[in-house]
Amino acid sequence: MDPWLQEKFHQLTRHRQDHILRVVDLMAKLAEIHGLPSDQAYLAGWGHDLARELSRAELLTEAERCGIAIDSWFQKEPVLLHGPVAANWLKSRGIDAPLVYEAIYYHTIGGVGLSPLAKALFIADGVEPGRNFAGRQALEEAAYQSLDLGYGRLIEETISYLQSRGLVPHPYMIAALEAFRGNPWTKH
């Protein structure tokens, strides 16, 4: 593992480290089942939450430093920036892996037309065994069957969760849900 990545990992709380390890394990399973490059799945899992413990102010500062466009959603919920910030950190370290960059960048907001690797990371982050919510196991099983199915169902679950708390999902997530519901291959 890259020494910088290892150092960043060890700076995180034990809780976050454990989460990352579970995501890496689930990414390995999804990569094997769906024929994804294991090295990229591994790197995406390790890198996805490197910026998760930064404060709101630190995330906004880092995003600006990285040249990330800070839209109104990111202004309201800077925690969503931890994906784009982590992706840019890896890129600035010379890690040239566009699919890993995409996966890490979008794992907090979802999107339409994402690669299978990005869908796998969104799923692994959302349904790793440390997550405790009704239906978690069913979502994991759906992902083993099909990344599109698992991704779409998790998008549905995430939007439902956010709305139940009076929060508005990011437009990319809403667009992903609309695409999922309009795809005849993922009807459920």
matplotlib code that plots the C-alpha trace (Angstrom):
import matplotlib.pyplot as plt

x = [0.0, 1.1, 2.9, 0.9, -2.4, -1.3, -0.4, -3.8, -5.6, -3.8, -4.7, -8.4, -10.4, -10.7, -14.4, -13.6, -10.7, -13.0, -15.6, -13.0, -11.8, -15.4, -15.8, -12.6, -13.8, -17.1, -15.4, -13.2, -16.4, -18.2, -15.0, -14.7, -18.4, -18.7, -15.3, -14.0, -10.3, -9.4, -6.5, -8.9, -11.6, -9.1, -7.8, -11.3, -12.3, -9.1, -9.4, -13.1, -13.3, -9.8, -11.3, -14.5, -13.3, -12.4, -14.6, -17.1, -14.8, -11.8, -13.8, -14.8, -11.2, -9.7, -12.4, -11.5, -7.8, -8.4, -10.4, -13.7, -16.8, -18.8, -22.4, -25.3, -25.6, -22.0, -22.4, -25.4, -23.8, -20.0, -19.7, -20.7, -17.3, -15.3, -15.6, -14.4, -11.7, -10.4, -10.5, -8.5, -6.0, -5.2, -4.9, -2.5, -0.4, 0.1, -2.4, -3.7, -6.7, -9.8, -12.3, -11.0, -11.2, -14.8, -15.8, -14.5, -15.7, -19.3, -19.7, -21.4, -23.9, -24.4, -25.1, -26.2, -23.9, -21.4, -18.9, -19.5, -16.6, -18.3, -21.6, -19.8, -18.2, -21.5, -23.0, -20.1, -20.1, -23.8, -24.3, -21.1, -21.9, -21.3, -24.4, -27.4, -30.7, -33.7, -33.1, -29.3, -28.8, -31.3, -29.5, -26.2, -27.8, -29.2, -25.7, -24.3, -27.0, -26.5, -24.6, -27.3, -30.0, -28.1, -27.2, -30.7, -32.3, -29.7, -30.4, -34.1, -33.3, -31.0, -33.5, -36.2, -34.0, -33.0, -36.6, -37.8, -35.4, -36.6, -33.4, -33.3, -31.2, -28.5, -29.9, -27.4, -29.0, -32.5, -31.4, -29.9, -33.2, -35.1, -32.7, -33.0, -36.8, -36.8, -34.5, -36.4, -33.5, -33.8, -37.5, -38.3]
y = [0.0, 3.5, 4.9, 8.2, 6.3, 4.1, 7.2, 8.9, 5.7, 5.5, 9.1, 8.2, 7.0, 3.3, 3.5, 4.9, 2.4, -0.5, 0.9, 1.2, -2.4, -3.7, -1.6, -3.1, -6.6, -6.0, -4.4, -7.5, -9.7, -7.5, -7.3, -11.0, -11.6, -8.9, -9.1, -5.7, -5.0, -6.1, -3.5, -0.7, -2.0, -2.3, 1.3, 2.7, 1.0, 2.2, 5.8, 6.6, 8.0, 9.5, 13.0, 11.9, 13.2, 16.7, 19.4, 21.3, 24.2, 22.0, 20.2, 23.6, 24.8, 21.6, 21.5, 25.1, 24.3, 21.2, 23.3, 21.5, 23.4, 24.0, 24.0, 24.9, 21.3, 21.1, 24.5, 23.2, 19.8, 20.0, 16.4, 15.4, 16.9, 14.2, 12.0, 14.7, 15.8, 12.3, 11.6, 14.8, 13.9, 10.6, 12.3, 14.9, 12.0, 10.8, 7.9, 8.0, 5.8, 7.5, 4.9, 5.0, 8.8, 8.6, 6.0, 7.9, 11.3, 10.2, 7.8, 10.4, 11.7, 9.0, 9.8, 8.6, 6.7, 5.7, 2.9, -0.5, 0.3, 3.5, 1.6, -1.1, 1.5, 3.3, 0.0, -1.3, 2.0, 1.9, -1.8, -3.0, -5.3, -2.5, -0.7, -1.5, -0.9, -3.0, -4.4, -4.0, -7.7, -7.7, -4.8, -6.6, -9.7, -7.6, -6.2, -9.7, -10.4, -7.2, -4.0, -2.0, -3.6, -3.1, 0.4, 1.4, -0.2, 1.5, 4.8, 4.3, 3.4, 6.4, 8.9, 7.5, 7.8, 11.4, 12.4, 10.8, 13.2, 16.2, 16.3, 16.8, 14.4, 15.7, 16.2, 13.6, 11.0, 11.9, 11.6, 8.2, 7.1, 8.3, 6.4, 3.2, 3.3, 3.8, 0.9, -2.2, -4.4, -3.4, -3.6, -5.1]
z = [0.0, -0.7, 2.4, 2.2, 2.0, 5.0, 7.0, 6.3, 7.2, 10.6, 11.4, 11.3, 14.4, 15.0, 14.1, 10.7, 10.1, 10.9, 8.5, 5.7, 6.3, 6.0, 2.8, 1.4, 2.2, 0.5, -2.5, -2.9, -3.0, -5.4, -7.6, -7.7, -8.5, -11.1, -12.7, -11.6, -11.4, -7.8, -7.5, -8.3, -6.0, -3.2, -3.8, -4.0, -0.7, 1.1, -0.2, 0.0, 3.5, 4.0, 4.3, 6.2, 9.6, 8.5, 9.9, 7.8, 7.5, 6.7, 3.9, 2.4, 2.6, 1.1, -1.7, -2.6, -2.5, -4.8, -7.3, -6.6, -7.6, -4.4, -5.4, -3.1, -1.9, -0.9, 0.9, 2.9, 3.6, 3.4, 4.6, 1.1, 0.0, 1.7, -1.5, -3.9, -1.5, -1.0, -4.8, -5.4, -2.7, -4.4, -7.8, -6.3, -5.0, -8.6, -8.4, -11.9, -11.9, -13.4, -12.4, -8.8, -8.8, -10.1, -7.6, -4.6, -5.9, -6.3, -3.4, -1.3, -3.9, -6.5, -10.1, -13.5, -15.9, -13.2, -13.8, -12.3, -9.9, -8.7, -8.2, -6.2, -3.9, -3.4, -2.5, -0.3, 1.7, 2.2, 3.1, 4.7, 7.6, 10.2, 8.9, 11.0, 9.2, 8.2, 4.7, 4.7, 4.0, 1.2, -0.5, -0.2, -1.8, -4.6, -5.3, -5.6, -8.2, -10.1, -9.4, -11.2, -9.1, -5.8, -6.7, -7.7, -4.6, -2.3, -4.0, -3.3, 0.3, 0.8, -0.6, 1.5, 4.6, 3.8, 3.1, 6.4, 8.2, 6.3, 4.1, 0.4, -1.6, -4.0, -7.6, -8.8, -6.5, -7.6, -11.3, -10.5, -9.0, -12.0, -14.3, -12.2, -12.2, -16.0, -16.7, -17.7, -16.7, -13.1, -12.5, -9.1]

ax = plt.figure().add_subplot(projection="3d")
ax.plot(x, y, z, "-o")
ax.set_aspect("equal")
plt.show()
